[in-house]
Amino acid sequence: MADHATRRRDLLETIEEDAFIAYNLENSDRATIRYLTGFTGEGALIVGPDETLLLTDSRYTEQAGRETSDVRIEETRTWTEKGCAEALDAKRFERVTVAAKRVSHHWVTTLQGACTARIVPQKDPVASLRRVKSADEIESLARAAAIADAALSRLVGEIRIGMSEAEIALRLEWLIRESEGAEQIAFETNVSAGANAALNHYNPFLGPQPIRKGDLLLFDFGACVDGYRSDITRTFAVGTPSPEAKEIYDLVLQANLAAIEAARPGRTGVELDAIARDLIASAGHGEHFGHGLGHGIGLEIHEGPTLSPRSEDTLAPGMVFTIEPGIYIAGRGGVRIEDDVVLTDSGLTGITGASKDRLIEVG
């Protein structure tokens, strides 16, 4: 059970201002408010030293009461702007922190003009707290990974040549959604075949094509449990793979395993990325690996830390992130192998269980 009160106390200790305010309208910042209170709807949250106030409207009042504890709930139609200003003035706060990455400039300037407190933007203080996961969070992430693994395992035997990418994606999503404990899919499912597998964020529902013998077939997908999201990629061969496909797959697998083996607390995201990237580059595919090695996962599918040539992060125990090297050749296809892992004092523990030790044939 998440200890939201402790999370809020930890937040207040990291900021110099009197209070912190978060704002979720049409999913603009659902992660922050859920992390601090458990509430999954729309509203504005004011975290102060004496109490936590949740402003919302009649659509969410009962829901907020069910999902939160130790939070004062105030129903108001004007929570989006005027209600926030009135609540801040009532508390006589002088300085209030807001996460600049998660609110619009319009909202901040409107709020500043309506209240006497000074609104002080910071990058995202709650995201910094969320980098290291608690045991409960890791358990939810592991369950999300297990559901995704099981769904893919069931799907593999159903795949037939001639099925469309969209048909396969819909079946995978159904298998996830019918699993016990699954809230939803973690993000838009990518099932891409042939040349489409070289497109990192392919949408299988826009002009879906049938899978053909000789294609590489890539799955990038995940499940959501208690708000926490898995992110897994596996690549298969439709029928007998070509020698080139097997060579590329084995190289990506080698990079994946090398990064996992090398991970330790104190290593930087740049260092771990370089281990996989240099291996791929030494085989002549450096220009075919364009994205970073990995990213944190949690209440959002992309959060800290990042593993890339531009990362500013140092790894610490309790961080949960992906390891996902890939090779993508335009017009021919691509291979990516992505695992979800937890960093411990001694190294990485995988929470992804789907087989990856060889290029499996389907269809």
N, C-alpha and C positions, 0 to 999 in steps of 0.2 A: 504493500500500500504506500503510495507516494506521500512523503511528508512535505506538504505544500507550505506549511508554516515555517519550517526550517529553511526552505528555499527562499522564502520572502525575507527572512532575517539575513540570510547570506547575501542577498541582493542589496539590502540597505547598508550592509557593511562595506560594500564595494563602491558605493557612490558617496559623494560629498554633499549632495543636495538634501533637502528635507524629505523628499518623497520621489516616487517613480510613477509614471503614468504610461499605460499601454492602451492601444486602441485597435479593435478588431471590427471592421466593417467589410462585409463581403469577402471574408477570408484574408484581409490585409495583414493580420497578425494573430492568427488563431493559436500558433505554437506558443507564444509567450504567455498568453492568458491561460492556456491549458496547463502549461508547466507550473505556473505560480498558484493556480487555484483548482484545476480539474475541470473548469467550465469550458464547454465546447461551442458555445453560441457567440452571438454578436454582443458587443458591449465595450465599455471603457473601464479600465481597472486602475485604481489609485492605491498604491502601496505606501503607507506611512508608518511611522514608528508606533502609533497607538492603535491603529486599526487598518484593515484592508477593505476598501469600498468598491463594489462592483455596480456600475450603472448600466442598466439595460432597459428594454421595453417589454410590453406585455406578452410579446411572442415568446420570450425566454425566461420570464420570472420564475415559473414553476420549475423549469429545467435547471436554472441556476441553483435553486434551493436543493434539488436532488444531487447535483454534481459537486457542490462545494460545502465546506465547513469552515468555521472561524472567519467568515467573510460576511460583511454587511451588504445586503442587496437592496438597491434603491431603484424602483421602477420610474422611468421618466422617458417621455417621447423625445426629449432634447439632449439625450446623452451624447450625441455625435459631436456637439460643439458647446452650445450654451450651458447644458447641464454639467459638463466637465469644468467649465470656468467657474460656475457657481459653487461646485463642490470644493474646488481648490481654494476659493476665497473664504468659504465657510471654515476651512481648516487653518486659514491664515498662514499658509505656506509661503515662504519667501523665494525659494528656488526649487524647481521641480525638474527631474531628469526625464528625458524622452529618448527612445531609440531612434536615431536619425535614419537608419536604414529601413525602418518599418512604417514610417508615417510620411505623408505628403507635406511638401512645403506649405501648401495652402492650409492644411489643417493646423500646422504649428503656428503660422502667422495669425490665423483666425483666433486660435486659443490665446495666443499672447496678447492680442488686442482686446480680448474680452475679460481677462483676469488680471489681478495685481501681481501675482507671482511671476518671477522670471523663469521662462522655459529654457532649459539648458540641454541642447542636443548632445548626446553621446552616440558613438557608433552603434553599439548594441550590447549593453552590459549583461543582459540575461543570456544571450548566446554564448558569452564567455563562460558563464556558470554551467551551461548545458554540455560543454565539451567532454567533461568527465562524467561518466554515467554511474548511477547507483546500481546495486545488485538487482533491485526491482526493474529498473530500466533495461538492464542487460537481459533479464529473463524475458521481458516482453519482446525485445529485439530477436532473441533466440527463437521464441515461438513464431514470430513473423517469418523468420527464415525457414523454420521447419515446415510451416504451412506451404510456403512457396516451393520448397523442395519436393514435398509430397505431391503437389498439384502437377509439377513438371513430370515427375516419375509416372503418374497415371496417364498423362497426356502422350508420352513418347510412343507407347504401344498403339495409340489410335491414329497416328499420323500416316497418311497415305499420299502417294504421288497424285497430283491433280488438285488436292485441297488448296484453298487460297490462304494467303497470309492472314486475312481478316477472319476467316473461319477458324483457323487454329488459335488466333489470339482470343476470340470470343470464348472458345472452349476452355482455354487456360484461365481466363477471368472467371468463368462459371465455377471451375473447380476450386479456385481460391475462395470465392464468395460463399460457397456452400460449406466450407470448412468450419468446424467449431472454433469459435474465438476470433475469427477474422471479421474486422470491421468493414473492410473494403480492400480494393487493390491499392498498392502503395503509390502508384503513378500510372500514367498512360502506358499500356503494354506495347512493347516493340517486338513484333515477329517479322523478321525480314529475310528474304531468300535471294540467292543469286547475287546480282550486282547491288541490290538494295541493302545487303548486309554491310556494305561499305559506308552506309549513311548512319552516323552515330545515333541520331534521334529520328529514325524513320517512323512514319505513321502508317500502319498496315491497312487502315481503313480508307485511305485516299488512293484510289486506283489500285486495289489489291491484285496481285498476280498469283497464279497457281505455282506451287512448288514443282520443280522438275528434277529429273535424275541428273546428278552431277552438281546440284546447287549446294552451297553452304547455307545452313539455316540457323539464324541467330535469334535467341530469345533474351530480352532484357526486361525484367519484370520484378514484382515483389508483392508482398502482402502487408497489411496493416493490422496490428494488435495493440489495443490500449492506446492508440495514437502513434505507436512506434512502427517504423517502416523498414522492411528488408529491401535489398537491391541486389539482384542476382543476374548474372549473364552466363549463358551456356551456348555453345555453338556445336551443331551437328552436321553430318554429311547426309544428303539425300541420295541413297544408294551408295555405290562404291566411290570413295573420295579419290580425287586425282593426287598424284605424288606431290604436286605443289601445295594442295590443300593440307595434306598431312604434314608437310614440312613446316608450313606456317603455323599450324595448330601446335605442333611440338615446340616451336620456338616461343609462342605466346605462353604455353604452359610452363616452360622453363623459366621465363621471366616472372610469371606469377609465383612460382615456388621459390625462386631466389629472393624475391622481395619479402615473402612471408618468413623465410628462414632468417633473413637479416634484421628483421624488425626488433628493436629493443627500446626501452625507455631512454630518453635522452637523444635519440637520433632525430634529425630534422626531417620535415616533409621533403625537402630538396634532396637530401641524401638518399632516402629510400626510393624516391622517384628515379634517381640517377642509376641505381642498381639495375632496375628493370629496363630503363631506357637505353643504357649503354650496351646491355646484352642484345637488345633488339637492333640497335644501330650497328653493332659489330657484325651482324649477319646481313647487313645491307638494306635494312628496312627502317632506318631512322626516320625518313620522311613520311613513313606510313603509320607512325604512332604520334598523333597530333595532340591528344588530350592528356590530362594529368593522370597519374597512376591511381589516385583514389581520393575519397572525400569522406567526411564524417556522415553518419546516419543517426537518426533519432526521431523526434517529432516531425522533422522535415527530412526530405530525401537527400538534400545537400546541406550540410552544416559543417562546422569545424570538427576536426582539423582538415586541412587540405594537404595532399601529397602531389606536388608538381614542381617544375623548375622555378616557379614564382612563389612558392609557399613561404610563409613567415612563421610556421608552427613547429614546435618541438613536441615530440610524442611523450605521453605520460600514461601510467597505468590507469585503466578504466575508460580509456578512449575506445570508441567503436567506429570502425571505418571500413571502406572497401579497398580491395586490391584488384585492379582491373586493367592490366595491360592489354593492348590490342594492336592488330595490324590490319589496315584497310587499304585495298588497292582499287582505285576507281575503275568502274566498268567490269570488275571481276568478282568482288565480294570482300568479306572481311571476317576476322576471327577476334572475339574478345572472350576472356575468361574472368569473371568477376565473383569474388568471394567477400562475405561479410566476416569481419574478424574483430576480436577483443584483445587489446593490449594488456598483458599482465606484467608483473615484476620481472618475469623471465623471458617474455616474448609473446608471440601471437597465439591465440586460441581461435580456431575457426568455428563459426556458428552456421556456416553453409555446409550442407551435406551432399548436394547433388554431385554425381560422379563427373570427373573431369580428366581422369588419367589417360584417356585416349579419345580420339575422334570417333564418336559413336555414330553408326549408320542408322538412319530411320527411313521409313517409307516402304 
